[in-house]
Amino acid sequence: MRTLVDGGATGLAVLSTVLVVAPLVAIFIYLIYKGASSLNLDFFTQIPKPEGEDGGGMANAIEGSGILLAIASVIGVPIGIAGGIFLAEYGRGTKLANAIRFTADVLNGVPSIVMGMAAYSLVVVPMGHFSAFAGGVALGIMMVPTVCRTTEEMLLMVPNAVREAALALGVPNWRSVLSITVRTASPGIITGCMLAFARVAGETAPLIFTALGNSFSSADLNRPIAALPLQIYVYALSPYDDQHRLAWAGALVLIVLIVLAVSLVRYVTSRGVLKGAS
Amino acid sequence: MGVGIEVTTLNAWYGTNHTLQDINLNIPANHATALIGPSGCGKSTFVRCLNRMHETNPIAKVTGTVRIGDIDIYADAKPVEIRRRVGMVFQRPNPFPTMSIYDNVAAGLKLNGYTNRAALDEIVEKSLKNSALWDEVKDDLKKKSGASLSGGQQQRLCIARALAVDPEVLLMDEPASALDPVSTSKIEDLIFQLKSQYTIVIVTHNMQQAARVAEKTGFFLNGRMVEFDSTHKIFTNPSDKRTEDYITGRFG
């Protein structure tokens, strides 16, 4: 009887695992089936051809996504980490910290299209036009709450004994926080940044009213810029079969890039130094 | 060289909890002084008042005077300056987990802006020799992390780290209570050697340990210091009934 129950429990666990993994595998297989045939060197080197013409690629969108994510990271990572440090090291138990924590949690749940609208009214309207900068700001704001909360949680995992050890050596508090606590928690903080990064990498909605999209290659932060998710969105709605195929290929490239980012996270966390701490 | 410690009417609180009441005590320079007493009697709080670590807890409060050498530590200096002169070793070994053995020992100097590499190498070697760890780690100083050592080695690493900033006083809060007997005896040997150069204050639950390493012993009970005398007198002929009850194992 016991073996039977045990077997049943194991079976359920295996079944659940399969159910968790199956959608990802199915999406991946379907993307490869639909998109792999359109993946060629042109996809990575050419910009889109005029409507109706076959061929062309998404070089501008890949490059644009790279630029947008760079801006987003430059904005979101420092603000998020600084916020997390405040929550864990300075504001513990204060009303201000509770308010910030609550705000971050709410911000995390705000639909991405609303972030786009916020960036539209805060950046696009004052500037008078759509721009890469506005898109980067929208994505950057979206990264802040995730980075902030994971930073806080990772810092709270650092044993108090480590902080005391630094203070007892006569190290000033700010120095102890930056060089000891943050450094000890850094693998976890990096994981949080990568997750936030991977999440905004696939966002389309906040870019619609901010980065807008661009059929040409552009590195000008002051002008509209292309992005992979935007380009996929536009192509998927187009009436041309060739653009549908490019959209599938774009989706495949996007998911591969995200899988690469998550693998990097796995690599970083498996080397986690926190595990060695007692 | 070590300096003496002069404590006058020291009182300490955690929130509303009056953990130390009117402590008066003179700790001699270049000797080991043991503090014994049951759990919660205030002996750990007391040593944390000697390097101003007590006040790192936001609900903690302290009054009274503590003179270390010629400095009144609550009036004349900032906490960081005091902590550089008064080193501390904690109950559980707490090396910096992300740092190599070398960086652990050098941490106190490096984080205070000391950059002379050749001098650092020398200080690290000297500190590790002083803590009797050098021979065990000299080949992988920069390769191994401090956290990869055994518990006893980690504690000696923490002692080396405290010695590297060249303190005058070394506070040890139950430094061997998390260690096995072999590591414990190594730590005790170490205390024996170090007390010629430093003033050592050691909190311990282990009365034999106090008897083995310390010239002077103080007995704490319920936030007060009941008796302070030579170790020999405390363990053979205490003047207070409560001390006698404690050392003969009638309570605590």
Contacts between the chains, C-beta under 8 A, distances in Angstrom:
chain1	res1	chain2	res2	distance
A	93	B	58	7.9
A	159	B	94	7.2
A	161	B	90	6.3
A	161	B	92	6.1
A	161	B	94	3.8
A	162	B	94	5.9
A	162	B	96	6.3
A	162	B	97	7.0
A	164	B	53	6.7
A	164	B	56	7.2
A	164	B	90	6.6
A	164	B	94	7.0
A	165	B	90	7.0
A	165	B	94	4.5
A	165	B	95	7.6
A	165	B	96	6.8
A	165	B	158	7.2
A	165	B	161	7.6
A	166	B	96	7.5
A	166	B	107	7.4
A	166	B	111	7.1
A	167	B	53	6.6
A	167	B	56	5.9
A	167	B	83	6.7
A	168	B	51	6.4
A	168	B	53	5.9
A	168	B	83	5.7
A	168	B	87	7.2
A	168	B	88	4.0
A	168	B	90	7.7
A	168	B	162	7.5
A	169	B	83	6.6
A	169	B	84	7.3
A	169	B	87	7.6
A	169	B	107	6.5
A	169	B	108	3.7
A	169	B	111	7.1
A	169	B	112	8.0
A	169	B	161	7.0
A	169	B	162	7.3
A	169	B	165	5.9
A	170	B	80	4.8
A	170	B	81	6.9
A	170	B	82	7.5
A	170	B	83	3.8
A	170	B	84	3.3
A	170	B	85	7.9
A	170	B	108	6.6
A	170	B	112	6.6
A	170	B	165	6.4
A	171	B	80	7.2
A	171	B	107	7.7
A	171	B	108	6.8
A	171	B	111	4.5
A	171	B	112	6.5
A	172	B	80	5.4
A	175	B	111	5.4
A	175	B	112	7.9
A	176	B	111	7.4
A	179	B	111	5.6
A	180	B	96	6.0
A	180	B	107	7.8
A	180	B	111	7.6
A	183	B	98	5.4
A	184	B	96	6.9
A	184	B	97	5.8
A	184	B	98	5.2
A	186	B	98	7.4
A	273	B	97	5.8
A	273	B	98	4.7
A	273	B	145	7.4
A	273	B	147	7.9
A	274	B	97	7.1
A	276	B	97	5.2
A	276	B	145	6.2
A	276	B	147	3.9
A	276	B	148	6.8
A	277	B	97	3.8
A	277	B	147	6.1
A	278	B	92	7.4
A	278	B	93	7.9
A	278	B	97	8.0
A	278	B	147	7.1
